[in-house]
Amino acid sequence: MPNIRPVSDLRNYNEVLREITIDSPVFLTKNGRGRYAIVDIKEYEKTNAVLKLMGKLADAEKSANENGWITAEHTEKALGG
């Protein structure tokens, strides 16, 4: 179940920070609407790495579609296999 707290709970931020773990962010609301998410730094870094990888994969797929794909045999030969 998501941990949702009003942003005013940050007055006692140590309590809020203790509740944050990997795969368990704290969501903060402002005026009753979702506004912020506080995540563990490891989770943040993991998410950024996944986004970066997905971007590179999308770029590679676009390039392959525009310039053509290479065969597995060609790749093996280029790698010395």
Secondary structure, 3 states (H helix, E strand, C coil): CCEEEEHHHHHHHHHHHHCCECCECEEEEECCEEEEEECCHHHHHHHHHHHHHHHHHHHHHHHHHHHCCCCHHHHHHHCCC
